[in-house]
Amino acid sequence: MRGILFGLVFSNLVYLGWGFMVEPLDPEVVDPRMTRSSDSSVVLVSESPPEALQYYLAQSPEPSLLTAPDIIEDGGAPAQYCAEIGPFENLSDAEGFVGTNASRFAMTVDVRRLPTAPDYRVYLPPFASRELADSTMTALREAFAANGLAIDSFLIPRGELENGIALGLFSEQRNATNVQAQLERLGYSVVIAEEEKFREEVWVLVSGVESEAEFARHWVEIQLSRSYIRAGEKLC
């Protein structure tokens, strides 16, 4: 009996100490919006208790004012007219034109390199030494004289064709092939090489003109000084 009594006293002391050590739990906070009637029926807003409505209003975000985006009026840059004038006789002619008409427009000189019909070079390929090239050219000239052929020939002193023998540069291919045929009859194998050729054209570019009508007004006066040039529109 004494053991049972001491056991009960000890249990009460442990329970009392546990009550002091552990904080009491707060009662569960229930969202008034989630409350339902006891019969689980739907509750209308008009039937909701005042505290539920006050909770809803307090938690609802305030409506934000929608502002229209700023409208940026972009009228765009005013349209401009650009043109090209030419071709001029040479660079000096174009520069003189720009100097004379600088007050009319913004102008720049444009030198263009345009391909033209190629030239045709006829030659004997390079020999192994200068001595061999010299002796071959001597024999070649003697053969020309013996056969009444008027073909110029000279030794190529340097470059990729060093120690070769040049037989002429022709603007027409038929003249080059004619020399080739004559050399082949003499027993020589010659080469015809096509070489690119270019010519320059000098133009003046005009930019920043207010309109095509404005350019046309000045163009009437410009043509009086240089009847050989022409003008055309160019993308700005």
KAQUI-V480386 format. One record per pair of residues at least 12 apart in sequence whose ideal C-beta (glycine too) atoms are under 10 Angstrom apart, sorted by the first residue. I is the first residue (numbers start at 1). GAP is how many residues later the second one is. Records with the same first field share a line. If there is no record, write none. Layout:
I->GAP + GAP
This chain:
31->21 + 24 + 25 + 28
32->16 + 17 + 18 + 19 + 20 + 21 + 22 + 23 + 24
33->15 + 19 + 20 + 22 + 23 + 26
34->18
35->13 + 14 + 16 + 17
78->132 + 133
79->131 + 132 + 133 + 157
80->127 + 128 + 129 + 130 + 131 + 132 + 134 + 156
81->24 + 125 + 126 + 127 + 128 + 129 + 130 + 131 + 132 + 133 + 134 + 135 + 152 + 153 + 155
82->23 + 24 + 123 + 124 + 125 + 126 + 127 + 130 + 133 + 151 + 152 + 153 + 154
83->22 + 24 + 121 + 122 + 123 + 124 + 126 + 129 + 132 + 133 + 136 + 148 + 149 + 150 + 151 + 153
84->26 + 119 + 120 + 121 + 122 + 123 + 146 + 147 + 148 + 149 + 150
85->12 + 13 + 16 + 20 + 22 + 25 + 118 + 119 + 120 + 121 + 130 + 134 + 137 + 138 + 141 + 144 + 145 + 146 + 147 + 149
86->23 + 24 + 26 + 115 + 116 + 117 + 118 + 119 + 140 + 142 + 143 + 144 + 145 + 146
87->23 + 25 + 27 + 113 + 114 + 115 + 116 + 117 + 141 + 142 + 143
88->21 + 23 + 113 + 114 + 115 + 116 + 138 + 140 + 141
89->113 + 137 + 139 + 140
90->21 + 110 + 112
91->18 + 20 + 109 + 111
92->110
93->109 + 111 + 133 + 135 + 136
94->13 + 14 + 15 + 16 + 17 + 107 + 108 + 109 + 110 + 135
95->14 + 107 + 109
96->129 + 130
97->12 + 105 + 107 + 125 + 128 + 129 + 132
98->106 + 108
100->122 + 125 + 126
101->103 + 105 + 117 + 120 + 121 + 124
104->102 + 105 + 110 + 111 + 113 + 114 + 115 + 117 + 118
105->99 + 100 + 101 + 102 + 103 + 104 + 105 + 109 + 110 + 113 + 117
106->99 + 100 + 101 + 102 + 103
107->97 + 98 + 99 + 100 + 101
108->95 + 96 + 97 + 98 + 99
109->93 + 94 + 95 + 96
110->91 + 92 + 93 + 94 + 95 + 124
111->89 + 90 + 91 + 92
112->86 + 87 + 88 + 89 + 90 + 91
113->85 + 86 + 87 + 88
114->84 + 85 + 86 + 87
115->81 + 82 + 83 + 84
116->55 + 80 + 81 + 82 + 83
117->54 + 55 + 56 + 79 + 80 + 82
118->53 + 55 + 75 + 76 + 77 + 78 + 79 + 80
119->50 + 51 + 52 + 53 + 54 + 57 + 74 + 75 + 76 + 77 + 78
120->48 + 49 + 50 + 51 + 52 + 53 + 54 + 55 + 56 + 57 + 59 + 60 + 72 + 73 + 74 + 75
121->40 + 45 + 46 + 47 + 48 + 49 + 55 + 70 + 71 + 72 + 73 + 74
122->29 + 31 + 43 + 44 + 45 + 46 + 47 + 48 + 53 + 54 + 55 + 56 + 57 + 58 + 61 + 68 + 69 + 70 + 71
123->30 + 33 + 38 + 41 + 42 + 43 + 44 + 45 + 46 + 67 + 68 + 69 + 70
124->12 + 13 + 16 + 29 + 31 + 32 + 37 + 39 + 40 + 41 + 42 + 43 + 59 + 64 + 65 + 66 + 67
125->36 + 38 + 39 + 40 + 64 + 65 + 66
126->30 + 33 + 34 + 35 + 36 + 37 + 38 + 39
127->28 + 35 + 36 + 37 + 38
128->35
129->34
130->25 + 27 + 32 + 33
131->32
132->31
133->22 + 23 + 24 + 29 + 30 + 31 + 32
134->21 + 29 + 31
136->17 + 19 + 27 + 28 + 29 + 52
137->16 + 17 + 18 + 27 + 28 + 29
139->47 + 49
140->13 + 25 + 27 + 43 + 46 + 48
141->12 + 24
143->39 + 40 + 42 + 43 + 44 + 45
144->38 + 39 + 42
146->40
147->35 + 38 + 39
149->30 + 33 + 34 + 36 + 37
151->16 + 17 + 27 + 28 + 31 + 32 + 35
152->14 + 15 + 16 + 17 + 27
153->12 + 13 + 14 + 15 + 30
154->12 + 13 + 14
161->30 + 32
164->27
165->18 + 23 + 25
167->12 + 13 + 15 + 16 + 21 + 23 + 24 + 25
169->24 + 26
170->22
171->26
173->19 + 21
176->14 + 16 + 17 + 18
177->15
179->13
180->12
203->26 + 28 + 29 + 31
204->25 + 27
205->29
206->12 + 13 + 16 + 25 + 27 + 28 + 30
207->27 + 29
208->28
209->27
212->21
215->16 + 18
216->15
218->13
219->12
